[in-house]
């Protein structure tokens, strides 16, 4: 792949799958972001919804299938498609790049809703090759920062690194009245403050975050993609935030972009 101006890295809080088909403030922000981004040569997605253990898999399929990995939603959501091509050559290269992080190839996954539900707004023409990598749930939080650091060199080759999850994600504490839970507000603020300070050590310190992390993330699957994106940034980047609301009481929709300066 040709050299390119250094690409930004993006983390989007994807929230409910219904953001894919409803007119929401969140997906309008995604669409606006897509119009502002430089056109990538390829997109690498790290989604909360592809979790593995003991390995970091890279999807090498030429035509990634669209996965409707949710239940009980309207038929219109299951009809959604995102017919982007994959990038087998680059994906295989990434699996080699991640060899020290348990990198390996896979041709069965495709694009889960953490990927296609936001890509349809960022790049609605589906004209940019895209592939996913998994998150290794058997490793510590620091591991995912290291994955991001390893991937960061791809930014200079026109690859957009896109994380999809939520800064706070506790489905057992949902409040359909919409009142933000105290722990959700506290962790979201903690995360934003540490990220702004570039204190990646604090963001990966499971013991230091203690009960607050456990409340915000009974499982850290939705947190890890944010760490991947943080790890792929550097001190030269300008950090901006968007969609900072707490949805349904315990889902932080905070998104952020690191722009090269």
C-alpha positions in Angstrom: 0.0 0.0 0.0 1.2 3.5 -0.8 2.4 5.9 1.8 -0.2 8.5 2.9 -0.8 11.5 5.1 -1.1 10.2 8.6 -4.7 9.0 9.3 -6.7 9.8 12.4 -7.8 7.1 14.8 -11.4 7.0 15.8 -13.4 5.4 18.7 -17.2 5.5 18.4 -19.7 4.6 21.2 -22.1 2.5 19.1 -24.9 1.9 21.7 -28.1 0.3 20.6 -28.3 -1.5 17.2 -31.3 0.8 16.5 -28.8 3.6 15.8 -28.4 1.9 12.5 -31.9 2.5 11.3 -33.4 5.4 13.4 -32.7 9.1 12.9 -30.6 9.9 16.0 -28.3 12.6 17.2 -25.6 9.9 17.5 -25.7 8.7 13.9 -26.1 12.2 12.6 -22.8 12.9 14.3 -21.3 9.8 12.7 -22.4 11.0 9.3 -20.9 14.4 9.9 -17.6 12.9 11.0 -17.5 10.7 7.9 -17.7 13.8 5.7 -14.7 15.3 7.6 -12.4 12.3 7.4 -9.8 11.9 4.7 -10.6 9.0 2.4 -8.8 5.9 3.7 -7.1 3.2 1.6 -8.6 0.7 4.0 -10.4 0.5 7.4 -9.4 -1.7 10.3 -12.2 -2.2 12.8 -11.8 -3.3 16.4 -15.3 -4.1 17.6 -16.5 -5.1 21.1 -18.5 -7.9 19.4 -15.7 -10.1 18.2 -14.1 -11.5 21.3 -11.6 -14.4 21.3 -9.4 -16.0 23.9 -5.7 -16.6 23.5 -5.4 -15.1 20.0 -6.0 -11.9 18.1 -7.8 -13.0 14.9 -7.7 -10.9 11.6 -10.5 -11.4 9.1 -9.0 -12.1 5.7 -12.2 -12.7 3.7 -12.5 -11.0 0.4 -16.2 -10.1 0.9 -16.9 -9.8 4.6 -20.4 -11.1 5.5 -22.7 -8.8 7.4 -23.5 -10.3 10.8 -26.8 -9.5 12.5 -25.7 -10.4 16.0 -28.7 -9.3 18.1 -32.1 -10.6 18.9 -35.6 -9.3 19.2 -35.3 -6.2 17.0 -37.4 -5.0 14.1 -37.2 -6.8 10.7 -35.8 -3.7 9.1 -32.6 -4.1 11.2 -32.0 -7.6 10.0 -32.4 -6.5 6.4 -29.4 -4.1 6.7 -26.4 -4.8 4.5 -23.0 -3.2 4.0 -21.4 -4.6 0.8 -17.9 -3.4 1.3 -15.0 -5.5 0.1 -12.3 -6.9 2.4 -8.6 -6.5 2.0 -7.1 -10.0 2.3 -3.6 -8.9 1.5 -3.4 -6.2 4.1 -5.3 -8.3 6.7 -2.7 -11.1 6.3 0.0 -8.6 6.8 -1.7 -7.3 9.9 -1.9 -10.9 11.3 1.9 -11.1 10.9 2.4 -7.7 12.5 0.4 -8.9 15.5 2.3 -12.2 15.7 3.7 -11.3 19.2 0.1 -10.6 20.3 -1.3 -14.0 19.2 -2.1 -12.8 15.7 -3.7 -15.3 13.3 -6.1 -15.3 10.3 -9.8 -16.1 10.1 -12.1 -16.1 7.0 -15.4 -16.8 8.7 -16.2 -13.6 10.7 -17.0 -10.7 8.5 -18.6 -7.4 9.9 -20.6 -7.5 13.1 -23.0 -4.8 14.1 -20.3 -2.9 16.0 -18.7 -2.4 12.6 -21.4 -2.1 9.9 -23.9 -0.1 12.0 -21.5 2.8 12.1 -19.7 2.3 8.8 -23.0 2.9 6.9 -22.9 6.4 8.2 -19.2 7.1 8.0 -18.8 5.7 4.5 -22.3 5.1 3.1 -21.0 4.1 -0.4 -19.2 1.1 1.1 -16.4 1.8 -1.3 -13.5 1.4 1.2 -12.0 -2.0 1.9 -12.7 -3.0 5.5 -11.7 -5.9 7.8 -12.0 -6.6 11.5 -9.6 -7.8 14.2 -10.8 -9.5 17.4 -10.1 -8.6 21.0 -8.3 -11.1 23.1 -10.3 -11.4 26.3 -7.7 -13.6 28.0 -5.2 -10.8 28.3 -4.9 -7.7 30.5 -6.0 -4.2 29.6 -2.4 -3.2 28.9 -2.3 -5.8 26.2 -4.9 -4.0 24.1 -3.0 -0.7 24.4 0.0 -2.6 23.0 -2.1 -3.9 20.1 -3.0 -0.3 19.3 0.7 0.8 19.5 1.6 -2.0 17.1 -1.1 -1.1 14.7 -0.2 2.7 14.8 2.3 2.4 11.9 -0.6 1.6 9.6 -1.8 5.2 10.0 1.0 6.3 7.7 -0.3 4.0 5.0 -3.8 5.4 4.8 -5.4 2.9 7.1 -8.2 4.2 9.3 -8.1 2.4 12.7 -11.7 2.4 14.0 -12.7 1.2 17.5 -16.3 0.5 18.3 -17.7 -0.1 21.8 -18.7 2.0 24.7 -16.8 3.8 27.5 -19.4 2.6 29.9 -21.5 -0.5 29.2 -23.5 -2.1 31.9 -26.7 -3.6 30.6 -27.8 -4.9 34.0 -28.1 -1.3 35.2 -30.1 0.2 32.4 -32.6 2.9 33.4 -35.2 3.3 30.7 -36.3 6.5 32.2 -32.9 7.8 31.0 -31.4 9.0 34.4 -27.6 8.6 34.2 -26.4 6.3 36.9 -23.8 7.9 39.2 -21.2 5.3 38.5 -21.6 5.8 34.7 -21.1 9.6 35.0 -18.1 9.0 37.3 -16.3 6.5 35.1 -17.1 8.4 31.9 -15.5 11.6 33.4 -12.6 9.6 34.8 -11.9 8.1 31.3 -12.1 11.5 29.6 -9.8 13.2 32.1 -7.2 10.4 31.9 -7.4 10.2 28.1 -7.0 14.0 27.8 -3.9 13.8 30.1 -2.6 10.9 27.9 -2.4 8.8 31.1 -2.7 5.5 29.4 -1.3 3.7 32.5 -4.3 4.8 34.6 -6.7 3.7 31.9 -5.2 0.2 31.9 -4.9 -0.1 35.7 -7.6 -2.6 36.5 -6.7 -2.7 40.2 -6.5 1.0 40.5 -9.9 1.5 38.9 -11.3 -1.2 41.1 -15.0 -1.3 41.8 -15.7 1.6 39.5 -14.4 -0.3 36.5 -16.5 -3.4 37.5 -19.6 -1.2 37.7 -18.9 0.4 34.4 -17.9 -2.8 32.7 -19.1 -6.1 34.1 -17.3 -7.4 31.1 -14.6 -5.3 29.5 -15.4 -6.2 25.9 -16.9 -2.8 25.2 -13.9 -1.0 26.9 -11.1 -2.7 25.1 -11.6 -1.1 21.6 -11.3 2.3 23.3 -7.9 1.2 24.6 -6.8 0.0 21.2 -7.6 3.4 19.7 -5.8 5.1 22.6 -2.8 3.0 22.1 -2.6 3.9 18.4 -2.5 7.6 19.2 0.6 9.6 20.1 1.6 12.9 21.6 1.4 14.7 18.3 -2.3 14.0 17.9 -5.1 16.5 18.7 -7.9 14.8 20.7 -11.5 15.8 20.2 -14.7 14.4 21.8 -18.2 13.9 20.4 -21.5 12.4 21.5 -20.8 12.6 25.2 -24.2 11.6 26.6 -25.1 8.7 28.9 -27.8 6.6 27.2 -30.4 4.6 29.1 -28.6 5.3 32.4 -25.6 3.1 31.9 -24.3 3.3 28.3 -21.8 6.0 27.7 -22.0 7.2 24.1 -18.7 9.2 24.3 -16.7 9.1 21.1 -13.3 10.5 20.4 -10.9 11.2 17.5 -7.2 11.6 17.5 -6.2 13.8 14.6 -2.6 14.0 13.4 -1.2 17.5 13.6 
